[in-house]
Amino acid sequence: MNKEESEVKIDKELPDSWWYRVYAAVAVTTVIVIALLWAFSQYFSS
């Protein structure tokens, strides 16, 4: 098995549960960033 075949095999073996954790982390990070931006704008709006 050459290097290219092994890289493709590794990519295909990632389980769906791993990707769901990635999607959840992105969603949570997005909500946190939006909340921090909102709080920052509220602090300096007066």
C-alpha positions in Angstrom: 0.0 0.0 0.0 1.5 3.3 -1.0 1.3 6.6 0.9 -1.5 8.0 -1.2 -3.8 5.0 -0.6 -3.2 5.1 3.1 -4.1 8.8 3.3 -7.4 8.2 1.5 -8.2 5.3 3.7 -7.6 7.4 6.9 -9.9 10.1 5.6 -12.7 7.6 4.8 -12.4 6.0 8.2 -13.5 9.0 10.2 -16.8 8.2 11.9 -19.8 10.4 11.7 -19.8 10.9 15.4 -16.4 12.7 15.0 -17.8 15.0 12.4 -20.8 15.7 14.6 -18.5 16.8 17.4 -16.7 19.1 14.9 -20.0 20.6 13.8 -21.1 21.1 17.4 -17.8 22.8 18.3 -18.2 25.2 15.4 -21.8 26.0 16.4 -20.9 26.6 20.0 -17.9 28.7 19.1 -20.1 30.8 16.7 -22.7 31.4 19.4 -19.9 32.4 21.9 -18.3 34.8 19.5 -21.7 36.5 18.6 -22.5 36.8 22.3 -19.1 38.4 23.0 -19.5 40.8 20.1 -23.0 41.8 21.3 -21.7 42.3 24.9 -18.8 44.4 23.6 -21.1 46.6 21.6 -23.4 47.0 24.5 -20.5 48.1 26.8 -19.4 50.8 24.4 -22.8 51.9 23.1 -23.5 54.6 25.7 
